[in-house]
Amino acid sequence: MSTVAQGQTAPFAGTLDVLSRILPANLLKPRVAIVCGSGLSTLASSLRDVVEVPYSSLEGFGKSTVEGHRSALAFGLIGEGKGIPVVAMLGRFHPYEGHSLSTVVYPIRVLARLGVRDIIITNAAGALNPNLDVGTIVSIQDHLALPNLTGFNPLLGPARPNYPRFLPLSTAYSRPLRRLVFLAAHALGLPRDALAEGTYAWVSGPTYETPAEGRYMRAAGADVIGMSTVPEVLAAREEGVNVCVLSLVTNKVVIPEYESVREAVEAELAGRTVEQAPEAELSHEEVLSVGQQKAGVMKALVAKLIELIAAEQ
C-alpha cells in the first residue's frame, strides 16, 4: 500500500478499479458520503447491505492511527425500498499522524470520482463559545483556519487543468444542506438546544490549545475548535461537491483566568491563605466518551438528512 506524496500523480485509476471489482452495481455510485469523526464510526450502522473495504486494499489510502477511528470505507443503503446508496469513511487521516495533506484529502477526491454530490463531514470538537454545552451538535457555517493562512494548505501546488487556481470559500458550507439539517432535526423532534450554528477553527494538533490560544480563537470569532475537517472541505469544494459539516461538542475548551504566582507567594510570605483553583486538563478519552454517548442522536440526524437530500434531488 502506498500513500499519496505531495506533488505525485494520484493513483485514482487503481483505486477505482479495486472498488469496481469489489462492489455490487447498486453501491458503486454512492449519492452521499459521510466522514465519521472521533467516536462516531457507528454512524455507518444506519446503512444496510453493507460492504466494507479496508483502506489497506486501496492504493493511495493511508491508515488511521487515532483511537476511535477505523480504517475502512463502508458502502451501503439508507432508506426504504431500493434505498439511497451511501459511502461512509470509518476513520479519517490527520496531518499530525504524519500524513501529507495530499493523503489526508485523497479519499475525498476518490469519493467525488465515484459520483458523490453531497458530503456530510462530522467531527468531535471543543467548545470555545461558552454558550455551547457538551453534547450540542453544531452546524458549521464558516471556518477559521490558521494553518491555511500560513502555508499549510492542501491546495498548494502547480495549477491543474479544469481546477480553479483560486478557490472561493465564501459559500464553502452549503446553505441548502444546512437548511436540511434543521428540517431533519425538526422531523426527529429534537429539542431546539440540541443544535446550534457556528464557526469551526482548524488547528493542526496534536496538542490541545493553551489558554492563550483558546482566548485568541474565541476573540477571532470561532465557536468550536478541532484538528480535522477543513482540508477535506477544501478538497470537496475543489472537486465540486456540496459540503455539510456537523461538529459534536465533546468538551469545553479550558480557558482559565490566570492566577498570579507572584501574588500567591507574597500572600504566603505575609501569612495569608490563598485558595488555588484546580487546574483542568482535557483527555482524548473524554472526547471519545461523549462521542459514544451522543452517537445515536448524530446517527439519526445524519440518516434523516440523507433522506431529505435524496427527496430534493
C-alpha positions as CSV (number, residue, x, y, z in Angstrom):
1,M,0.0,0.0,0.0
2,S,1.3,3.5,-0.8
3,T,0.2,6.9,0.3
4,V,0.0,10.0,-1.9
5,A,3.0,12.2,-1.6
6,Q,2.8,15.9,-2.3
7,G,3.3,16.5,-6.0
8,Q,2.8,12.9,-7.0
9,T,0.2,11.8,-9.5
10,A,-2.7,10.3,-7.5
11,P,-3.4,6.7,-8.3
12,F,-7.1,7.2,-8.9
13,A,-7.4,4.6,-11.7
14,G,-6.0,1.8,-9.5
15,T,-8.2,2.7,-6.5
16,L,-11.4,2.9,-8.6
17,D,-10.6,-0.4,-10.3
18,V,-10.3,-2.2,-7.0
19,L,-13.7,-0.7,-5.9
20,S,-15.4,-1.7,-9.2
21,R,-14.3,-5.3,-8.6
22,I,-15.5,-5.5,-5.0
23,L,-18.7,-3.6,-5.0
24,P,-22.1,-4.6,-6.4
25,A,-23.5,-2.3,-9.1
26,N,-26.1,-0.7,-6.8
27,L,-23.4,0.5,-4.4
28,L,-20.7,1.5,-6.8
29,K,-22.0,5.1,-7.3
30,P,-22.9,6.5,-3.9
31,R,-25.1,9.6,-3.8
32,V,-23.9,10.9,-0.4
33,A,-20.8,10.4,1.6
34,I,-20.3,10.6,5.4
35,V,-16.9,11.2,7.1
36,C,-17.1,9.8,10.6
37,G,-15.3,11.8,13.3
38,S,-13.8,10.6,16.6
39,G,-16.0,8.1,18.3
40,L,-18.6,8.4,15.5
41,S,-17.9,5.3,13.3
42,T,-21.2,3.9,14.5
43,L,-22.9,6.3,12.1
44,A,-22.4,3.6,9.5
45,S,-24.8,1.3,11.4
46,S,-27.6,3.3,9.7
47,L,-26.6,1.5,6.5
48,R,-28.0,-1.8,5.2
49,D,-26.5,-4.3,2.8
50,V,-23.1,-3.0,3.9
51,V,-19.9,-3.8,2.1
52,E,-16.7,-2.7,3.9
53,V,-13.5,-2.1,2.0
54,P,-10.4,-1.8,4.2
55,Y,-8.1,1.2,3.4
56,S,-5.2,-1.3,3.2
57,S,-6.6,-2.7,-0.1
58,L,-6.9,0.8,-1.7
59,E,-3.8,2.4,-3.3
60,G,-3.3,5.9,-2.1
61,F,-5.1,5.5,1.2
62,G,-3.3,5.9,4.4
63,K,-4.0,4.2,7.7
64,S,-5.8,6.0,10.5
65,T,-3.9,5.5,13.8
66,V,-6.1,7.5,16.1
67,E,-8.2,5.7,18.7
68,G,-11.9,6.0,17.8
69,H,-11.2,5.8,14.1
70,R,-11.3,2.7,11.9
71,S,-9.6,2.3,8.5
72,A,-12.3,1.3,6.0
73,L,-14.9,2.5,3.6
74,A,-18.4,1.3,4.3
75,F,-20.8,1.2,1.3
76,G,-24.5,0.6,1.9
77,L,-28.1,1.8,1.5
78,I,-30.2,4.2,3.7
79,G,-33.9,4.4,3.5
80,E,-36.8,2.2,2.4
81,G,-37.3,0.4,-0.9
82,K,-34.3,0.5,-3.2
83,G,-32.6,2.8,-0.8
84,I,-30.1,5.6,-1.2
85,P,-26.5,4.5,-2.0
86,V,-24.2,5.9,0.6
87,V,-20.5,5.6,1.5
88,A,-19.0,6.2,4.9
89,M,-15.4,6.8,5.8
90,L,-14.8,4.9,9.1
91,G,-11.8,6.9,10.1
92,R,-10.0,9.9,8.6
93,F,-6.4,10.9,8.3
94,H,-4.8,13.9,10.1
95,P,-1.6,15.7,9.3
96,Y,-0.5,15.2,12.9
97,E,-0.3,11.5,12.3
98,G,2.5,12.2,9.8
99,H,0.2,12.0,6.7
100,S,0.8,14.5,3.9
101,L,-2.1,16.8,3.2
102,S,-2.5,15.2,-0.2
103,T,-3.0,11.8,1.6
104,V,-5.4,13.4,4.1
105,V,-7.7,14.6,1.2
106,Y,-7.2,11.7,-1.2
107,P,-10.3,9.8,-0.1
108,I,-12.4,12.9,-0.7
109,R,-11.2,13.1,-4.3
110,V,-11.9,9.4,-4.7
111,L,-15.5,9.8,-3.4
112,A,-16.0,12.7,-5.9
113,R,-14.9,10.4,-8.7
114,L,-17.4,7.7,-7.6
115,G,-20.2,10.3,-8.1
116,V,-20.8,11.7,-4.7
117,R,-22.5,15.0,-4.9
118,D,-23.0,15.8,-1.2
119,I,-20.7,15.1,1.7
120,I,-21.6,15.2,5.4
121,I,-18.4,15.6,7.4
122,T,-18.6,15.0,11.1
123,N,-16.1,15.7,13.9
124,A,-15.6,15.9,17.6
125,A,-14.8,19.5,18.7
126,G,-14.1,21.6,21.7
127,A,-16.4,24.5,22.5
128,L,-14.8,27.9,22.5
129,N,-18.2,29.6,22.8
130,P,-19.2,29.4,26.4
131,N,-22.9,29.2,25.4
132,L,-22.3,25.8,23.7
133,D,-22.9,22.8,26.1
134,V,-21.3,19.4,25.8
135,G,-23.4,17.2,23.5
136,T,-24.6,20.1,21.3
137,I,-24.4,19.4,17.5
138,V,-23.1,22.5,15.7
139,S,-24.0,23.0,12.0
140,I,-20.8,24.7,10.7
141,Q,-21.4,27.8,8.6
142,D,-17.8,29.1,8.2
143,H,-14.3,28.3,9.3
144,L,-11.1,29.9,10.6
145,A,-8.0,28.0,9.6
146,L,-4.7,29.4,10.7
147,P,-2.7,26.6,9.0
148,N,-4.3,27.5,5.7
149,L,-3.3,31.1,6.1
150,T,0.3,30.3,7.0
151,G,1.3,27.9,4.2
152,F,-0.2,24.6,5.3
153,N,-2.9,24.2,2.7
154,P,-3.9,21.0,0.8
155,L,-4.4,23.0,-2.4
156,L,-0.8,24.2,-2.6
157,G,1.0,23.1,-5.8
158,P,1.1,23.6,-9.5
159,A,-2.1,24.7,-11.2
160,R,-4.1,21.8,-12.7
161,P,-6.3,21.8,-15.8
162,N,-10.1,22.1,-15.0
163,Y,-9.5,23.1,-11.4
164,P,-9.8,26.7,-10.1
165,R,-6.4,28.3,-9.3
166,F,-8.0,30.5,-6.6
167,L,-10.8,28.6,-4.9
168,P,-13.6,30.8,-3.5
169,L,-14.7,29.8,0.0
170,S,-17.4,32.3,0.9
171,T,-20.0,29.6,0.2
172,A,-18.0,26.6,1.2
173,Y,-20.7,25.4,3.6
174,S,-23.8,24.7,1.6
175,R,-26.7,26.8,2.8
176,P,-29.3,24.4,1.3
177,L,-27.7,21.5,3.2
178,R,-27.7,23.5,6.4
179,R,-31.4,24.2,5.9
180,L,-32.0,20.4,5.6
181,V,-30.1,19.8,8.8
182,F,-32.6,21.9,10.8
183,L,-35.5,20.4,8.9
184,A,-34.2,16.9,9.8
185,A,-33.8,17.9,13.5
186,H,-37.5,19.2,13.4
187,A,-38.7,15.9,11.8
188,L,-36.9,13.9,14.6
189,G,-38.4,16.1,17.3
190,L,-35.0,17.1,18.7
191,P,-35.1,20.0,21.2
192,R,-34.1,23.4,19.9
193,D,-30.9,23.5,22.0
194,A,-29.7,20.1,20.6
195,L,-28.4,22.0,17.6
196,A,-26.6,25.3,17.0
197,E,-24.8,27.1,14.3
198,G,-21.2,28.3,14.4
199,T,-17.7,28.8,13.0
200,Y,-15.1,26.0,13.2
201,A,-11.4,26.7,13.9
202,W,-9.0,24.3,12.5
203,V,-5.6,23.8,14.2
204,S,-3.0,21.2,13.2
205,G,-2.7,19.4,16.6
206,P,-1.9,17.1,18.2
207,T,-1.6,19.3,21.2
208,Y,-4.7,20.8,22.7
209,E,-4.6,24.6,22.7
210,T,-3.2,26.6,25.5
211,P,-5.4,29.1,27.4
212,A,-3.9,32.0,25.4
213,E,-4.6,30.2,22.1
214,G,-8.1,29.4,23.2
215,R,-8.7,33.1,24.1
216,Y,-7.3,34.1,20.7
217,M,-9.5,31.8,18.7
218,R,-12.6,32.8,20.7
219,A,-11.8,36.5,20.2
220,A,-11.4,35.9,16.5
221,G,-15.0,34.6,16.3
222,A,-14.6,30.8,16.4
223,D,-17.3,28.8,18.3
224,V,-15.7,25.3,18.1
225,I,-12.2,24.0,17.5
226,G,-10.7,20.8,16.2
227,M,-7.8,19.1,14.3
228,S,-9.5,17.9,11.1
229,T,-12.3,18.7,8.6
230,V,-11.0,21.9,6.9
231,P,-8.6,20.1,4.5
232,E,-11.5,17.8,3.5
233,V,-13.8,20.7,3.0
234,L,-11.3,22.4,0.6
235,A,-10.8,19.3,-1.4
236,A,-14.5,18.6,-1.7
237,R,-15.2,22.1,-2.8
238,E,-12.4,22.0,-5.4
239,E,-14.0,18.8,-6.7
240,G,-17.4,20.5,-6.9
241,V,-19.0,18.5,-4.1
242,N,-21.5,20.2,-1.7
243,V,-20.4,20.2,1.9
244,C,-22.2,19.9,5.2
245,V,-20.2,19.8,8.5
246,L,-21.6,18.7,11.8
247,S,-19.4,19.2,14.9
248,L,-20.3,17.4,18.1
249,V,-19.2,19.3,21.1
250,T,-17.4,16.8,23.3
251,N,-15.7,19.2,25.8
252,K,-15.5,22.8,26.8
253,V,-12.1,24.3,25.9
254,V,-10.1,25.0,29.1
255,I,-9.6,28.8,29.3
256,P,-9.0,29.6,32.9
257,E,-8.3,33.0,34.3
258,Y,-4.6,33.4,35.0
259,E,-3.7,33.4,38.7
260,S,-0.6,35.4,39.7
261,V,2.0,33.1,41.2
262,R,3.8,36.2,42.4
263,E,0.8,37.5,44.4
264,A,0.2,34.0,45.8
265,V,3.9,33.9,47.0
266,E,3.6,37.3,48.5
267,A,0.4,36.3,50.3
268,E,2.1,33.2,51.6
269,L,5.0,35.1,52.9
270,A,2.6,37.5,54.7
271,G,0.9,34.6,56.3
272,R,-2.3,34.7,54.3
273,T,-4.0,31.6,52.9
274,V,-4.7,31.8,49.1
275,E,-7.2,29.4,47.6
276,Q,-5.9,28.0,44.3
277,A,-8.4,26.8,41.7
278,P,-7.8,23.2,40.5
279,E,-6.2,23.0,37.1
280,A,-8.3,21.3,34.4
281,E,-6.9,19.2,31.6
282,L,-8.7,17.6,28.6
283,S,-8.2,14.0,27.5
284,H,-8.9,12.1,24.3
285,E,-10.8,9.5,26.4
286,E,-13.3,12.3,27.4
287,V,-13.8,13.1,23.7
288,L,-14.4,9.5,22.8
289,S,-16.8,9.0,25.7
290,V,-19.1,11.9,24.7
291,G,-18.9,10.8,21.1
292,Q,-20.2,7.4,22.0
293,Q,-22.9,8.8,24.2
294,K,-24.3,11.1,21.5
295,A,-23.6,8.8,18.5
296,G,-27.3,7.8,18.5
297,V,-28.6,11.3,18.1
298,M,-25.9,12.1,15.4
299,K,-26.7,8.9,13.6
300,A,-30.5,9.6,13.5
301,L,-29.8,13.2,12.3
302,V,-27.5,12.1,9.5
303,A,-29.8,9.4,8.3
304,K,-32.8,11.8,8.2
305,L,-30.6,14.4,6.5
306,I,-29.7,11.9,3.7
307,E,-33.3,11.0,3.2
308,L,-34.2,14.7,2.8
309,I,-31.2,15.2,0.4
310,A,-32.5,12.4,-1.8
311,A,-36.1,13.7,-1.7
312,E,-34.9,17.0,-3.1
313,Q,-32.8,15.7,-5.9
